[in-house]
Amino acid sequence: MKKIAYLFLLLVLTACAGEDPITPAIEQPNEFTLTDNPSDPVQHARYLLFKEYGVPVYFNDTIAVRNKGTNADGSPRMIYETVDLNWTFSGYNRGVKYTYHYLTQPEEQLRALNFVGKYLATAPKALRPFSIMLADTLTASSRSSIEQPIYHVGFRTLVFAQVKDLTDPDTIQSKIATVIRNMIADRVTANKTVCALFAQVSSEKGWYKSEWEKLGNCPTLLKWQRKSWVLSPNALFDSAPYEIYGGQDLVDLLLQGSPSGEAYVADAAEAREVRRLMIQEMGNYGFIRGWKNTGFRTPADDKEDREYFLQAIITLGERGFRARYGTSKLVMEKYQILADFISDTLGYPLDYDGRSEEEQIDDITNS
């Protein structure tokens, strides 16, 4: 019986070997390939971006139209593929409705395309979206709020809004940096292995949402937060180059003294030493900031903790991060988990801006 089955299989294989290779009978057109029209400045600009980066740019939410034959009355049966911003890297969010006002004036479209060109030139290949949509305004409506963000990172489409009037180079680069930081955060969040490794460093010992006092080994943190709530580790994290907490960083708050006029420290050198010790003490548990609601506790969970690390990593770069936090073994362990993924997988360079390393390290350590 086995011999009969073997002979039958051999005959089938021999017959198939003599046939022509199977090829698809229908070739699907690529609606996402843009063509040039030199007489149309907007279409020509879109084509040049597509030719350079392979990313189609649209001015409405219909990104593909396919002819699927005819209806019963003989009219064409068209299938429209539209932007669905509810798809994200984390899943499908049904709780938000997105609406647009389109850009219709060629001058505005060209300025918006200039912004896209700057973005695509800055973003590494792994952070370039499948497609980009440009709108005058984007509105995100939910039960609790109505917002008009300048961008939205979808699963396949990146939407930019309110960029038609951006012409200042510094403002453009600032907006682009914000978008890239959020895209990196999305990619990191979507990678469950990276998130689990990061969380394990501080979660396995139950350090999240814990009071510093209960953890122990935090004498400087406890001393200064008891004097005033504004002297919490959150003020330290928010110091330059981050957004300043309450308009002043920790060093300035220490030098300013209490509302009653009591001097907290003798001079800037002592204030910076307090700051160094607070960084070191938080680092004993792998943290760089306290809970968002009060600096008297550690971050609530690994998600909040990871957000602080990502902001610090992208803002400071590798050398800047090491200059500030490099003496903490646990902080650097968590840093390396995120940095390897950001630089190796996403291809985003964790480097400095145009200043020399000495200037930036001096700014970071002495601000």
C-alpha positions in Angstrom: 0.0 0.0 0.0 2.9 2.3 0.8 4.5 1.6 -2.6 1.2 2.5 -4.4 0.9 5.8 -2.5 4.5 6.7 -3.2 4.1 6.0 -7.0 0.9 8.1 -7.1 2.7 11.0 -5.4 5.7 10.7 -7.7 3.4 10.9 -10.8 1.7 14.0 -9.4 5.0 15.7 -8.8 6.3 14.8 -12.2 3.2 16.2 -13.9 3.4 19.4 -11.9 7.0 19.9 -12.8 6.2 20.1 -16.5 3.6 22.8 -16.1 4.3 26.6 -16.4 4.6 28.4 -13.1 1.3 29.8 -11.8 1.1 33.6 -12.1 -1.8 35.8 -10.9 -4.4 36.4 -13.6 -5.2 39.9 -12.2 -2.6 42.6 -11.4 -3.7 44.9 -8.6 -2.9 48.5 -9.4 -1.0 50.5 -6.7 -3.2 53.4 -5.9 -0.7 54.6 -3.4 1.9 55.4 -6.1 1.9 59.1 -6.9 2.6 60.4 -10.4 4.1 63.6 -11.4 2.4 66.6 -13.0 5.0 69.4 -13.5 2.3 71.9 -14.4 0.7 71.5 -11.0 3.0 72.8 -8.2 1.1 70.9 -5.5 1.1 67.6 -7.3 4.7 68.0 -8.3 5.7 68.7 -4.7 3.8 65.6 -3.5 5.5 63.5 -6.2 8.9 64.7 -5.2 8.3 63.7 -1.6 7.0 60.3 -2.7 10.0 59.8 -5.0 12.4 60.7 -2.2 10.8 58.9 0.7 8.2 56.5 -0.6 5.5 58.2 1.5 2.3 59.4 -0.3 0.8 62.6 1.1 -3.0 63.3 0.9 -5.2 66.3 1.5 -8.4 64.4 2.4 -9.2 61.2 4.2 -9.8 59.1 1.0 -6.5 57.6 0.3 -7.5 54.9 -2.3 -10.3 54.3 -4.7 -10.8 50.9 -6.4 -13.1 49.9 -9.2 -14.8 46.6 -8.3 -16.9 46.1 -11.4 -20.4 47.4 -12.0 -23.6 47.6 -10.1 -26.9 46.2 -11.3 -27.8 49.4 -13.0 -24.5 49.4 -14.9 -22.8 52.2 -12.9 -19.3 51.6 -11.6 -19.0 49.9 -8.2 -16.3 51.8 -6.4 -14.6 50.9 -3.1 -13.2 53.7 -1.1 -10.4 53.3 1.4 -10.4 56.0 4.0 -8.2 57.1 6.9 -9.3 55.4 10.1 -7.5 57.1 12.9 -9.0 54.8 15.5 -6.5 52.1 14.6 -3.3 52.7 16.7 -0.3 50.6 17.6 -2.1 49.6 20.8 -5.3 48.4 19.2 -8.7 50.0 18.1 -10.1 52.9 20.1 -13.8 53.3 19.5 -14.2 56.1 22.1 -13.0 58.9 19.9 -14.5 60.5 16.7 -12.1 62.3 14.3 -13.3 65.0 11.9 -11.4 67.3 9.6 -11.4 70.6 7.8 -9.4 70.2 4.6 -6.7 72.3 3.2 -7.9 73.6 -0.1 -5.8 76.6 -1.1 -2.6 75.7 -3.1 -0.4 78.2 -1.2 -1.4 76.6 2.1 -0.9 73.1 0.7 2.6 74.0 -0.4 3.6 75.4 3.0 2.2 72.3 4.7 4.1 70.1 2.2 7.3 72.0 3.2 6.7 70.9 6.8 6.2 67.3 5.7 9.5 67.5 3.8 11.3 68.7 6.9 9.7 65.9 9.0 10.6 63.1 6.5 14.2 64.4 6.3 14.5 64.3 10.1 12.7 61.1 11.0 14.6 57.8 10.6 13.2 55.3 8.2 11.5 53.2 10.9 9.4 56.2 11.9 8.2 57.2 8.5 4.5 56.3 8.2 2.8 54.4 5.4 1.0 57.6 4.4 0.5 61.2 5.6 -2.6 63.3 5.6 -2.5 67.1 5.8 -5.5 68.9 7.2 -6.4 72.5 8.1 -7.7 71.3 11.5 -8.2 67.9 13.1 -10.8 67.5 15.8 -10.9 64.5 18.3 -14.2 64.2 20.1 -14.9 61.9 23.0 -17.4 61.9 25.9 -15.0 63.8 28.1 -13.3 66.3 25.8 -13.0 67.9 22.4 -9.5 68.6 21.3 -7.7 69.9 18.1 -4.3 68.3 18.1 -1.7 69.4 15.5 -0.9 65.8 14.8 -2.2 62.2 15.3 -0.1 59.1 15.0 -2.3 56.4 13.5 -1.4 52.8 12.6 -0.9 53.5 8.9 -1.5 57.3 8.6 0.2 60.2 10.3 -2.0 63.3 10.3 -0.6 66.8 10.5 -3.0 69.7 11.2 -2.5 73.5 11.8 0.9 73.4 10.1 0.0 75.5 7.0 1.3 78.7 8.7 4.5 77.3 10.2 7.5 79.0 8.6 10.0 79.6 11.4 12.7 76.9 11.2 13.0 76.6 15.0 9.3 76.2 15.5 9.1 73.6 12.7 11.9 71.5 14.2 10.3 71.8 17.7 7.0 70.4 16.4 8.8 67.7 14.5 10.8 66.7 17.6 7.5 66.4 19.6 5.9 64.2 17.0 9.0 61.9 16.8 9.1 61.5 20.6 5.5 60.4 20.6 6.0 58.0 17.7 8.9 56.4 19.6 6.7 56.1 22.7 4.1 54.4 20.6 6.6 51.9 19.2 8.1 51.2 22.6 4.6 50.7 24.1 3.7 48.3 21.3 6.7 46.1 22.1 5.6 44.0 25.0 9.0 42.4 25.5 10.8 45.7 25.9 8.0 47.0 28.3 8.2 43.8 30.4 12.0 44.0 30.7 11.8 47.7 31.7 9.1 47.1 34.3 10.8 44.2 35.9 13.7 46.3 37.2 11.6 48.2 39.7 8.4 46.2 39.9 9.8 42.9 41.0 10.6 44.4 44.4 7.3 46.4 44.7 8.9 49.8 44.4 6.1 51.5 42.3 3.7 53.9 44.0 5.6 53.7 47.3 6.4 56.5 49.6 10.1 57.4 49.6 10.1 57.2 53.4 9.0 53.6 53.4 11.6 52.7 50.9 14.4 54.1 53.1 17.9 55.2 52.0 16.5 58.6 50.8 17.7 61.1 53.5 18.1 64.0 51.1 14.7 63.5 49.4 13.0 63.3 52.8 14.8 66.3 54.3 13.9 68.7 51.5 10.3 67.5 50.8 9.5 68.0 54.5 10.6 71.6 54.3 8.4 72.4 51.3 6.3 70.4 48.8 7.9 72.4 45.9 11.3 70.8 46.8 10.1 67.4 45.6 12.1 65.2 43.1 9.6 66.3 40.5 11.1 69.8 40.5 14.5 68.1 40.0 13.3 66.2 36.9 11.6 69.2 35.5 14.7 71.3 35.6 16.5 72.2 32.4 16.3 71.1 29.7 12.8 70.0 30.5 9.8 72.2 30.9 10.4 74.1 34.1 8.2 73.1 37.1 6.4 76.1 38.4 8.7 78.4 36.4 11.8 77.4 38.4 14.0 74.4 38.7 15.2 72.8 41.9 18.5 74.7 42.1 16.7 78.1 41.8 14.1 77.0 44.4 16.8 76.1 46.9 18.6 79.4 46.3 15.4 81.4 46.5 14.6 80.1 50.0 11.3 79.9 51.8 8.4 82.4 51.5 9.4 83.6 55.0 12.8 84.5 53.8 14.7 81.6 55.3 17.7 80.6 53.1 17.6 76.9 52.1 21.2 76.7 51.0 24.3 78.8 51.2 25.1 79.0 47.5 24.7 77.4 44.1 27.3 74.8 44.7 25.4 73.5 47.7 22.1 73.5 45.7 23.7 71.5 43.0 25.0 69.0 45.5 21.5 68.6 46.9 20.3 68.0 43.4 23.1 65.4 42.8 22.1 63.5 46.0 18.4 63.5 45.2 19.2 62.0 41.8 21.4 59.4 43.4 18.8 58.5 46.0 16.0 58.1 43.5 18.4 56.1 41.4 18.8 53.5 44.2 15.4 52.3 43.1 15.7 52.9 39.4 13.7 56.1 39.2 14.3 59.6 37.8 11.1 61.2 39.0 8.3 60.8 41.5 4.6 60.2 41.0 2.9 62.8 38.8 0.3 63.7 41.5 2.9 64.2 44.3 6.7 63.8 44.4 6.4 62.2 47.9 5.8 58.8 46.1 7.5 56.9 43.3 5.8 56.6 39.9 2.4 54.9 40.0 3.4 52.1 37.5 5.8 51.2 34.8 3.9 53.1 32.1 4.3 56.4 33.9 7.9 55.5 34.7 8.6 54.7 31.1 7.1 58.0 29.9 9.6 59.9 32.1 12.5 57.8 30.8 11.5 58.3 27.2 11.3 62.1 27.6 14.7 62.1 29.3 16.3 59.9 26.7 15.1 61.7 23.7 15.8 65.2 25.2 19.2 64.5 26.6 20.6 61.9 24.2 22.9 59.2 25.3 25.8 61.3 26.6 23.5 63.8 28.3 21.5 61.0 30.0 24.7 59.4 31.2 26.0 62.8 32.5 23.0 63.2 34.7 22.1 59.6 35.7 25.1 57.5 34.8 26.1 56.8 38.4 22.9 54.9 39.1 23.2 51.2 38.1 19.4 50.5 38.1 18.5 53.7 36.1 21.1 52.8 33.5 19.9 49.3 33.3 16.4 50.6 32.4 17.9 53.2 30.1 19.8 50.5 28.1 16.7 48.5 27.6 14.9 51.4 26.0 18.0 52.9 24.2 18.9 49.6 22.5 15.4 49.4 21.0 15.3 53.1 20.0 18.7 53.1 18.4 19.0 49.6 17.0 15.4 48.7 16.1 13.9 52.1 15.3 17.2 53.6 13.9 16.8 56.8 15.9 20.2 58.3 16.8 20.5 59.2 20.5 23.0 62.0 19.9 23.4 65.7 20.7 22.4 68.9 18.9 24.9 71.2 17.4 26.8 72.2 20.6 29.9 70.5 21.8 29.7 67.6 24.3 31.5 69.8 26.9 29.0 72.6 26.5 26.0 70.3 26.8 27.3 68.3 29.7 28.2 71.5 31.5 24.6 72.8 30.8 23.1 69.6 32.1 25.1 69.3 35.3 25.3 72.9 36.3 21.9 74.2 35.4 
